[in-house]
């Protein structure tokens, strides 16, 4: 497998979401099998939905078993080293935010490769970044982050808009990808640190 920028982003994103899924499952005190299942759906959920919408089947993880093995190894290592990590919530947040940025970028690139317009590419980036977490939280009987007051999907949308803006400014695509991933990651940290949120509706 040739290690291009896109492949590197996909590998790092898979690892990040496998770790966040594992920690989310361990917080709920699931057994090792449950942890592996949650890690798996967190890592492949968004990409699977994206590929099904594009008609790109079989989906990526079914064509390349290496991604399944990567999730398995990452999950087992996370379980093994969990005793060395005291702050589960912080660790989950960091890797979830990193995975969000990485997978959003993957969705954007996939849309571009399929010749879609920028708006559809941003939508695909948001789906790729968010849907693994939605499935994870639903299986763990928690309200998904995307449906809460906390800024989550908005970070993906802003990152997508930023990416196309940087390309219009003639920034090299690889540099633009890194900038967008960093932007989404830092934005998530800022909004949680300062408790920024979109307005919520109520009666």
Secondary structure, DSSP 4 states (H G I P E B T S, - for coil): ----HHHHHHHHHHHHHHHHHHHHHHHTT--HHHHHHHHHHHHHHHHHHHHHHHT--S-HHHH-HHHHHHHHHHHHHHHHTGGG---HHHHHHHHHHHHHHHHHHHHHHHHHHTT--HHHHHHHHHHHHHHHHHHHHHHTTS--GGGSSB-SHHHHHHHHHHHHHHHHTT--HHHHHHHHHHHHHHHHHHHHHTT-B------
